[in-house]
């Protein structure tokens, strides 16, 4: 039996296989697999493929695949939410900016907007009105 994988801190496939075998010998008939064993099996991914884990541990491939996908989606959701906002740490107000917005539709109608400083107009709304006009 191999100890925990020193590089990843995760248990080795053989170690988890031995845990499953011990549980299978001691379990009551038809007892569900304990949550801790499922966690150990899922933790073997991605060092091992879902197929390899399910075959070695004698687990249902589909059940294991769903649990691995659940873990990945939780991880991805948490990593996205952490990086969704970036604080630039600007303490002084930014200088007034100049904006030039030019639009042309397929009929050749043109619209040019020039703004300096803080624009009190809703640029998106002006654009919608321009594009929705009928000729």
C-alpha positions as CSV (number, residue, x, y, z in Angstrom):
1,X,0.0,0.0,0.0
2,X,1.3,3.4,-1.1
3,X,1.1,6.4,1.3
4,X,-0.5,9.7,0.3
5,X,0.8,11.2,-2.9
6,X,3.5,13.7,-1.7
7,X,3.2,16.0,-4.6
8,X,-0.6,16.6,-4.4
9,X,-1.4,15.7,-0.8
10,X,-4.1,13.4,-2.1
11,X,-4.4,9.7,-1.3
12,X,-3.0,7.2,-3.9
13,X,-5.3,5.1,-5.9
14,X,-4.1,1.9,-4.2
15,X,-4.8,3.4,-0.7
16,X,-8.3,4.3,-1.6
17,X,-8.9,0.9,-3.2
18,X,-7.8,-0.7,0.1
19,X,-10.2,1.6,2.0
20,X,-13.1,0.4,-0.3
21,X,-12.1,-3.2,0.2
22,X,-12.1,-2.9,4.0
23,X,-15.5,-1.2,3.9
24,X,-16.9,-3.9,1.6
25,X,-15.8,-6.6,4.0
26,X,-17.3,-4.9,7.1
27,X,-20.5,-3.4,5.6
28,X,-24.0,-4.5,6.2
29,X,-25.8,-5.9,3.2
30,X,-26.8,-3.2,0.7
31,X,-25.4,-0.4,2.7
32,X,-24.7,2.8,0.7
33,X,-21.1,3.9,0.2
34,X,-20.2,6.4,2.9
35,X,-19.7,10.0,1.9
36,X,-16.0,9.9,3.0
37,X,-15.2,7.1,0.6
38,X,-16.9,8.9,-2.3
39,X,-14.9,12.0,-1.5
40,X,-11.7,9.9,-1.5
41,X,-12.6,8.5,-4.9
42,X,-13.4,11.9,-6.4
43,X,-10.2,13.3,-5.0
44,X,-8.2,10.9,-7.3
45,X,-9.4,12.9,-10.3
46,X,-7.6,14.4,-12.4
47,X,-4.5,12.4,-11.5
48,X,-6.4,9.4,-12.8
49,X,-9.2,9.1,-15.3
50,X,-12.8,8.5,-14.2
51,X,-12.7,5.2,-16.0
52,X,-9.5,4.1,-14.2
53,X,-10.9,5.1,-10.8
54,X,-14.2,3.4,-11.4
55,X,-12.6,0.2,-12.6
56,X,-10.0,0.0,-9.8
57,X,-12.5,0.8,-7.0
58,X,-15.3,-1.2,-8.6
59,X,-17.6,1.8,-8.7
60,X,-20.4,2.7,-11.1
61,X,-18.8,4.8,-13.8
62,X,-21.8,7.1,-14.3
63,X,-22.2,7.8,-10.5
64,X,-18.5,8.6,-10.2
65,X,-18.6,10.8,-13.3
66,X,-21.5,12.9,-11.9
67,X,-19.8,13.4,-8.6
68,X,-16.6,14.5,-10.4
69,X,-18.6,16.9,-12.6
70,X,-20.3,18.3,-9.5
71,X,-17.0,18.9,-7.8
72,X,-15.6,20.6,-10.9
73,X,-18.6,22.9,-11.3
74,X,-18.4,24.0,-7.7
75,X,-14.7,24.7,-8.1
76,X,-15.2,26.7,-11.3
77,X,-18.1,28.7,-9.8
78,X,-16.0,29.7,-6.8
79,X,-13.0,30.7,-8.9
80,X,-15.2,32.8,-11.2
81,X,-16.9,34.7,-8.3
82,X,-13.5,35.5,-6.7
83,X,-12.2,37.1,-9.8
84,X,-15.4,38.9,-11.0
85,X,-14.4,42.2,-9.4
86,X,-11.0,43.9,-9.6
87,X,-10.3,46.9,-7.3
88,X,-8.0,49.3,-9.0
89,X,-7.4,51.2,-5.9
90,X,-7.9,54.6,-7.5
91,X,-8.3,57.3,-4.8
92,X,-8.3,60.4,-7.0
93,X,-11.1,61.1,-9.4
94,X,-10.3,60.4,-13.1
95,X,-9.9,63.3,-15.5
96,X,-12.8,64.3,-17.7
97,X,-12.8,62.2,-20.9
98,X,-13.9,62.9,-24.5
99,X,-16.2,60.5,-26.3
100,X,-17.0,60.4,-30.0
101,X,-19.6,57.8,-31.1
102,X,-20.3,57.4,-34.8
103,X,-23.0,55.2,-36.2
104,X,-24.1,54.5,-39.8
105,X,-27.0,52.2,-40.8
106,X,-27.3,50.2,-44.0
107,X,-29.3,53.0,-45.8
108,X,-26.4,55.4,-45.2
109,X,-28.0,57.4,-42.4
110,X,-25.2,58.6,-40.1
111,X,-25.2,59.8,-36.5
112,X,-22.1,61.3,-34.8
113,X,-22.1,62.2,-31.0
114,X,-19.4,64.1,-29.3
115,X,-19.2,64.3,-25.5
116,X,-16.7,66.0,-23.3
117,X,-16.6,65.4,-19.6
118,X,-19.4,63.8,-17.8
119,X,-22.2,63.0,-20.2
120,X,-25.6,63.3,-18.7
121,X,-27.2,61.4,-21.6
122,X,-27.8,57.7,-21.8
123,X,-25.6,56.8,-24.8
124,X,-27.1,53.3,-25.1
125,X,-30.6,54.7,-25.3
126,X,-29.6,57.2,-28.0
127,X,-28.1,54.4,-30.0
128,X,-31.3,52.3,-29.7
129,X,-33.4,55.2,-30.9
130,X,-31.1,55.7,-33.9
131,X,-31.2,52.0,-34.9
132,X,-35.0,51.7,-34.4
133,X,-36.0,54.6,-36.6
134,X,-37.9,53.8,-39.7
135,X,-37.1,55.4,-43.1
